[in-house]
Amino acid sequence: MVALKLNQWQVYIVQCADDTLYTGVTNHLDQRLKNHNSGKGAKYTRVRLPVKLVYAENCQNHSVALKREWAIKKFSRLDKLKLIASSA
């Protein structure tokens, strides 16, 4: 997994309890994961708890992170799993 710097924008993927994958962006990854697992995160993850971080990548800024998130969200599940595996 990529070493993450505090307050740097990141794209992340979490695996939900139902084995689905959720992709998002944040600049406080630890807090975002706590929010997801406490039911205060995205509507999608609230009913699929708990979630587990399976992928994260640093981005230069918020704009780059959002563009990368959009690109990853268009990936097939298989392509997302390959991306996750390549970071291990």
Phi, psi and omega in degrees: 000148182288137174293130185253135178268145178301134177066013174270143180290137180224149168259138181222158173233131173245149175261125181275166181301331179271012176075010174277165181245137178238133180246136180210180176231152178197164170242010175219077189299313181301315179294321180297319178295320176299318179298314178303311186285347176264002180086008181257005181275209182299148179305322181300318185277340184304326182259010183232037183277153357277166175249154181228131178292126179239348181200142173208144176218141178286147176230156183296322182199181183299317181299314179297319179298317180295320179294319179293319177302313181299318180297315181294321179298336178277348178296152169288164177303317180299317179295322176296318178296323176295318178299315179300314181296325182289341181267354183286000000 
